[in-house]
Amino acid sequence: MARYPGQEDAARLSAAVLEGCVAEIFRACGMSAEDASVLARSLVAADRRGIHSHGVLRVPEYVEKLRTGGVDPRGRPVIVTDAGSLVVCDGGNSMGQIGAHFAMALAVERGRRHGIALVALRGSNHCGAMDQYAMMAVPRGMVGIAASNALPTMAPWGGLDKIVGMNPLAVALPAGEETPVVLDIAFGATAHGKMRVYARNNQPIPADWAFDVEGKPTTDAAAALDGLIRPAGGHKGIGLAMAWGLLATAFSGAAYGTDLGNMRDGPRAGADGQVFIAIDPAPLLDPAVFRARVDRAVREVRESRPAAAAAAIYTPGMLEAEIEREYGADGIPIAGETIAGIREAAGSLDVATEGWPEALRLG
């Protein structure tokens, strides 16, 4: 377990069991059984791929959103503008995962019909790791793209005002014999949550992660939290964050930048926006040829010469797929702090835990 820092005290749990327990918590918040399962499955899917920052760690945060944060546990996504391959949906202030799954499934269906489709979503909330939505296109032999806005944590390059979000983007391309190429990135040098962990442990952050409030590089985690996250790639990261943040929000009228909220007070409920795109290669070329070209690119990377210090060379998504196989066999390691949060959430909702794994069971 030491391979994954912060999980030395982790308990190994199967995905199915973990999903069932978390879904019970969300049902106790007033969600339907179906929606609670979608939300739980989304969080566990992130944990299964080693993206623990977007996994069941967020259960207490999501419970608070559903109980007191203004998010509607019964909110339903609907289509509000339908132009065939171009659609606008409203999430109905549901949990972001509910609207996002609805919108991406629609993008895949319309992309199959028209060759390409774009579905813009407003009335949404935080929707978790973006790779899962892009990957919904892969089993259909299609390319998936998913992007979201995010609370401002960066300044324009050369500026001091915290007005640009890291605005994550995911792209998934199907392969034939190789692992699909799955890119899931945000355009900041680090995540806000990572800096909170360093601050809690009184540890210095790497020198290339953040600026203080005066725009000077800092290794002080507390100063960084008050200050600015450094954009990945300097001005290029800011440009990409703005471009994809606008694409994620402009079509639907969802909030962008400071209209979404801030890191101190949190986001405005129901103000988030995302965009989902599905592309079918079939109208352009034989899908088998497309997948073979992806295979060749993956093999070229995997078989290239590693630097002396590198143990392996990965294409985007390959490490996550490797972790998913390991966790599928051995169980997902859930850190002690995360387990404590799940138990606390269950207790606050009077969820019966007698049949749960011992690690999650209330005393």
C-alpha positions as CSV (number, residue, x, y, z in Angstrom):
1,M,0.0,0.0,0.0
2,A,3.0,2.3,0.4
3,R,3.0,2.7,-3.4
4,Y,0.1,5.2,-2.9
5,P,1.2,7.9,-0.4
6,G,-1.3,8.6,2.4
7,Q,-2.9,5.1,2.2
8,E,-0.6,3.3,4.6
9,D,-3.6,2.9,7.0
10,A,-6.0,1.9,4.2
11,A,-8.6,-0.8,4.2
12,R,-9.1,-2.8,1.0
13,L,-12.7,-2.9,-0.2
14,S,-14.4,-4.3,-3.3
15,A,-15.8,-1.8,-5.7
16,A,-19.3,-3.4,-5.6
17,V,-19.4,-3.3,-1.7
18,L,-18.1,0.2,-1.5
19,E,-20.6,1.4,-4.1
20,G,-23.5,-0.2,-2.3
21,C,-22.6,1.4,1.0
22,V,-22.1,4.9,-0.4
23,A,-25.4,4.6,-2.4
24,E,-27.2,4.0,0.9
25,I,-25.8,7.3,2.3
26,F,-27.0,9.2,-0.8
27,R,-30.5,7.6,-0.7
28,A,-30.7,8.8,2.9
29,C,-30.1,12.3,1.6
30,G,-33.3,12.1,-0.5
31,M,-31.9,10.9,-3.8
32,S,-33.8,8.2,-5.7
33,A,-32.2,4.7,-5.7
34,E,-31.2,5.1,-9.3
35,D,-29.6,8.5,-8.9
36,A,-27.9,7.4,-5.6
37,S,-26.3,4.5,-7.5
38,V,-25.2,6.7,-10.4
39,L,-23.5,9.1,-7.9
40,A,-21.9,6.3,-5.9
41,R,-20.7,4.5,-9.0
42,S,-19.1,7.7,-10.2
43,L,-17.1,8.2,-7.0
44,V,-16.0,4.6,-6.9
45,A,-15.0,4.7,-10.6
46,A,-12.6,7.4,-9.7
47,D,-11.1,5.4,-6.8
48,R,-10.9,2.3,-9.0
49,R,-8.5,4.2,-11.3
50,G,-6.5,5.7,-8.5
51,I,-8.0,9.1,-8.7
52,H,-8.7,9.2,-5.0
53,S,-9.1,13.0,-4.9
54,H,-12.4,12.6,-6.7
55,G,-13.5,9.3,-5.1
56,V,-15.4,8.5,-2.0
57,L,-13.2,11.0,-0.1
58,R,-15.9,13.4,-1.3
59,V,-18.9,11.7,0.4
60,P,-19.1,14.2,3.4
61,E,-18.8,17.2,1.0
62,Y,-21.5,15.8,-1.2
63,V,-23.8,15.0,1.8
64,E,-23.4,18.6,2.9
65,K,-24.3,19.8,-0.6
66,L,-27.4,17.7,-0.6
67,R,-28.6,18.5,2.9
68,T,-27.7,22.2,3.3
69,G,-25.8,23.3,0.2
70,G,-28.8,24.0,-2.0
71,V,-28.4,21.1,-4.4
72,D,-31.7,19.3,-5.2
73,P,-31.4,15.6,-4.4
74,R,-34.4,15.0,-6.7
75,G,-33.3,17.3,-9.5
76,R,-33.8,15.9,-13.0
77,P,-31.8,16.8,-16.2
78,V,-33.9,17.8,-19.2
79,I,-33.3,18.8,-22.8
80,V,-34.1,22.5,-23.3
81,T,-32.8,23.1,-26.8
82,D,-32.6,20.3,-29.4
83,A,-31.0,20.9,-32.8
84,G,-30.1,17.3,-33.5
85,S,-26.4,17.1,-33.1
86,L,-26.3,20.2,-30.9
87,V,-28.2,20.0,-27.7
88,V,-28.5,22.1,-24.5
89,C,-29.6,20.4,-21.3
90,D,-30.4,21.8,-17.9
91,G,-29.3,19.6,-14.9
92,G,-32.1,20.9,-12.7
93,N,-29.6,21.7,-9.9
94,S,-29.1,17.9,-9.5
95,M,-25.7,16.5,-8.4
96,G,-23.3,17.1,-11.3
97,Q,-22.8,13.4,-11.9
98,I,-26.5,13.0,-12.7
99,G,-26.7,15.7,-15.3
100,A,-23.3,14.7,-16.7
101,H,-24.1,11.1,-17.2
102,F,-27.4,12.1,-18.9
103,A,-25.7,14.6,-21.2
104,M,-22.8,12.3,-22.2
105,A,-25.1,9.4,-22.9
106,L,-27.1,11.7,-25.1
107,A,-24.0,12.9,-26.9
108,V,-23.0,9.3,-27.6
109,E,-26.5,8.5,-29.0
110,R,-26.6,11.7,-31.1
111,G,-23.0,11.2,-32.2
112,R,-23.8,7.8,-33.5
113,R,-26.7,9.2,-35.4
114,H,-25.1,12.3,-36.8
115,G,-21.3,11.4,-36.8
116,I,-20.6,14.1,-34.2
117,A,-22.6,15.7,-31.4
118,L,-22.2,18.3,-28.7
119,V,-24.3,18.5,-25.6
120,A,-23.9,21.5,-23.4
121,L,-25.1,21.3,-19.8
122,R,-26.2,24.1,-17.4
123,G,-27.9,23.9,-14.0
124,S,-25.2,21.5,-12.9
125,N,-22.9,21.1,-10.0
126,H,-19.4,19.5,-9.4
127,C,-19.4,16.3,-11.4
128,G,-16.3,14.5,-10.3
129,A,-13.5,13.1,-12.4
130,M,-14.0,14.0,-16.1
131,D,-12.4,10.8,-17.6
132,Q,-15.4,8.7,-16.8
133,Y,-17.6,10.8,-19.1
134,A,-15.2,10.8,-22.0
135,M,-14.8,7.0,-21.6
136,M,-18.5,6.5,-22.1
137,A,-17.9,6.8,-25.8
138,V,-15.1,4.2,-26.0
139,P,-17.2,1.0,-25.9
140,R,-19.2,2.3,-28.9
141,G,-15.9,2.8,-30.8
142,M,-16.3,6.6,-30.5
143,V,-14.1,9.4,-29.3
144,G,-15.3,11.2,-26.2
145,I,-14.5,14.7,-24.9
146,A,-15.7,16.2,-21.7
147,A,-14.9,19.6,-20.1
148,S,-16.0,21.6,-17.1
149,N,-15.8,25.0,-15.5
150,A,-14.1,25.3,-12.1
151,L,-13.9,27.8,-9.3
152,P,-11.2,30.4,-9.9
153,T,-7.8,29.5,-8.5
154,M,-5.5,31.2,-11.0
155,A,-4.7,34.7,-12.3
156,P,-4.2,35.7,-15.9
157,W,-0.6,35.3,-16.8
158,G,1.2,38.3,-15.3
159,G,-1.8,39.3,-13.1
160,L,-2.8,39.0,-9.5
161,D,-6.6,38.6,-9.5
162,K,-7.9,35.1,-8.9
163,I,-10.4,34.9,-11.8
164,V,-9.5,31.8,-13.9
165,G,-10.4,28.2,-13.0
166,M,-8.3,25.2,-13.9
167,N,-11.3,24.0,-16.0
168,P,-10.6,20.3,-16.5
169,L,-10.7,18.5,-19.8
170,A,-10.8,14.8,-20.7
171,V,-10.4,13.1,-24.0
172,A,-10.8,9.3,-24.7
173,L,-9.8,7.6,-27.9
174,P,-10.7,3.9,-28.5
175,A,-7.9,1.5,-29.3
176,G,-7.9,-2.0,-30.8
177,E,-5.6,-4.3,-28.9
178,E,-4.0,-1.6,-26.7
179,T,-5.3,0.4,-23.8
180,P,-7.5,3.3,-24.9
181,V,-5.8,6.7,-24.8
182,V,-7.5,8.6,-21.9
183,L,-6.3,12.1,-21.1
184,D,-7.8,13.8,-18.0
185,I,-6.1,17.0,-17.0
186,A,-6.7,20.4,-15.4
187,F,-4.7,23.4,-16.4
188,G,-3.1,24.2,-13.1
189,A,0.3,22.9,-11.8
190,T,-1.5,21.2,-8.9
191,A,-4.9,20.7,-7.3
192,H,-6.2,22.9,-4.5
193,G,-6.9,19.8,-2.5
194,K,-3.3,18.7,-2.7
195,M,-2.2,22.0,-1.2
196,R,-4.7,21.6,1.6
197,V,-3.1,18.2,2.5
198,Y,0.4,19.8,2.6
199,A,-0.9,22.7,4.8
200,R,-2.6,20.3,7.2
201,N,0.7,18.4,7.6
202,N,2.8,21.6,7.8
203,Q,4.8,20.5,4.8
204,P,6.3,22.8,2.2
205,I,4.9,22.4,-1.3
206,P,7.1,22.1,-4.4
207,A,8.5,25.4,-5.6
208,D,6.7,25.3,-9.0
209,W,3.1,24.8,-7.7
210,A,1.9,28.2,-6.6
211,F,2.3,31.9,-6.0
212,D,1.5,33.9,-2.9
213,V,-1.0,36.8,-2.9
214,E,1.7,39.1,-4.4
215,G,2.3,36.8,-7.3
216,K,5.7,35.6,-6.0
217,P,6.6,31.8,-6.1
218,T,6.1,30.2,-2.7
219,T,6.7,26.8,-1.0
220,D,4.5,27.8,2.0
221,A,1.2,25.8,1.6
222,A,-0.8,28.3,3.7
223,A,0.4,31.2,1.6
224,A,-0.4,29.3,-1.5
225,L,-3.9,28.6,-0.4
226,D,-4.4,32.4,0.0
227,G,-2.6,33.0,-3.2
228,L,-2.7,31.5,-6.7
229,I,-2.2,28.2,-8.3
230,R,0.5,28.4,-11.0
231,P,-0.9,27.6,-14.5
232,A,0.6,24.5,-16.1
233,G,2.8,25.7,-19.0
234,G,2.6,29.4,-18.0
235,H,0.6,31.5,-20.4
236,K,-0.3,28.4,-22.4
237,G,-2.1,26.9,-19.4
238,I,-4.1,30.1,-18.8
239,G,-5.0,30.2,-22.5
240,L,-6.2,26.6,-22.5
241,A,-8.1,27.0,-19.2
242,M,-9.9,30.0,-20.6
243,A,-10.7,28.4,-23.9
244,W,-12.1,25.2,-22.5
245,G,-13.8,26.9,-19.6
246,L,-15.7,29.1,-22.1
247,L,-16.5,26.1,-24.3
248,A,-17.9,24.3,-21.2
249,T,-20.2,27.2,-20.3
250,A,-20.9,29.6,-23.2
251,F,-23.2,27.5,-25.2
252,S,-25.6,26.8,-22.3
253,G,-25.3,30.0,-20.4
254,A,-23.7,28.3,-17.3
255,A,-21.6,30.4,-15.0
256,Y,-18.0,31.1,-15.9
257,G,-15.1,32.4,-13.8
258,T,-16.1,34.5,-10.8
259,D,-19.8,34.2,-11.6
260,L,-19.5,30.6,-10.4
261,G,-18.3,31.5,-6.9
262,N,-15.0,31.5,-5.0
263,M,-12.8,29.1,-3.0
264,R,-13.7,30.8,0.3
265,D,-17.5,30.7,0.0
266,G,-17.8,27.8,-2.5
267,P,-19.7,27.6,-5.7
268,R,-23.2,28.8,-6.3
269,A,-25.5,25.8,-6.3
270,G,-26.7,24.9,-9.8
271,A,-24.4,27.4,-11.6
272,D,-21.9,24.9,-13.0
273,G,-21.6,24.0,-16.6
274,Q,-20.1,21.2,-18.7
275,V,-19.8,20.3,-22.3
276,F,-19.8,16.8,-23.8
277,I,-18.7,15.8,-27.3
278,A,-18.9,12.4,-29.0
279,I,-17.3,11.7,-32.4
280,D,-17.9,8.6,-34.5
281,P,-15.0,7.8,-36.8
282,A,-17.1,5.5,-39.1
283,P,-18.3,8.2,-41.5
284,L,-14.7,9.2,-42.2
285,L,-12.8,5.9,-42.2
286,D,-13.1,2.2,-41.3
287,P,-13.3,2.1,-37.4
288,A,-10.8,-0.8,-37.4
289,V,-8.3,1.4,-39.2
290,F,-8.9,4.2,-36.7
291,R,-8.3,1.9,-33.7
292,A,-5.2,0.4,-35.4
293,R,-3.7,3.9,-35.8
294,V,-4.3,4.5,-32.1
295,D,-2.7,1.1,-31.3
296,R,0.4,2.0,-33.3
297,A,0.8,5.3,-31.5
298,V,0.4,3.6,-28.1
299,R,3.0,0.9,-29.0
300,E,5.4,3.6,-30.3
301,V,5.4,5.3,-27.0
302,R,5.4,2.1,-24.9
303,E,8.4,0.7,-26.8
304,S,10.4,3.9,-26.9
305,R,13.6,4.2,-24.9
306,P,13.1,5.2,-21.3
307,A,15.4,7.7,-19.5
308,A,17.8,6.1,-17.1
309,A,15.6,6.9,-14.0
310,A,12.3,5.9,-15.6
311,A,10.9,2.4,-14.9
312,A,8.2,2.6,-17.6
313,I,6.8,4.9,-20.1
314,Y,3.0,5.4,-20.1
315,T,0.5,6.8,-22.6
316,P,-2.4,8.8,-21.1
317,G,-4.7,6.4,-19.2
318,M,-2.3,3.5,-19.1
319,L,-1.3,3.9,-15.5
320,E,-4.9,4.3,-14.4
321,A,-5.9,1.1,-16.3
322,E,-3.0,-0.7,-14.6
323,I,-4.2,0.5,-11.2
324,E,-7.8,-0.5,-12.0
325,R,-6.7,-4.0,-12.8
326,E,-4.7,-4.2,-9.5
327,Y,-7.6,-2.8,-7.5
328,G,-10.0,-5.1,-9.2
329,A,-8.0,-8.1,-8.0
330,D,-7.0,-6.8,-4.5
331,G,-9.7,-4.4,-3.6
332,I,-9.6,-0.6,-3.5
333,P,-7.4,0.9,-0.7
334,I,-9.5,3.5,1.1
335,A,-7.5,5.6,3.5
336,G,-8.4,5.8,7.2
337,E,-9.4,9.5,7.0
338,T,-11.8,8.7,4.1
339,I,-13.3,5.8,6.0
340,A,-13.8,8.1,9.0
341,G,-15.6,10.6,6.8
342,I,-17.9,7.9,5.4
343,R,-18.8,6.6,8.8
344,E,-19.5,10.1,10.1
345,A,-21.8,10.8,7.1
346,A,-23.6,7.5,7.7
347,G,-24.0,8.3,11.4
348,S,-25.3,11.8,10.8
349,L,-28.1,10.3,8.5
350,D,-28.9,7.4,10.8
351,V,-27.9,4.9,8.1
352,A,-28.0,1.3,9.3
353,T,-24.5,-0.1,8.8
354,E,-24.8,-3.6,10.4
355,G,-24.3,-5.4,7.1
356,W,-21.4,-3.2,6.0
357,P,-17.7,-4.3,6.0
358,E,-16.2,-3.9,9.5
359,A,-14.0,-1.0,8.4
360,L,-17.1,1.1,7.5
361,R,-19.5,-0.2,10.2
362,L,-20.6,2.1,13.0
363,G,-19.7,1.0,16.5
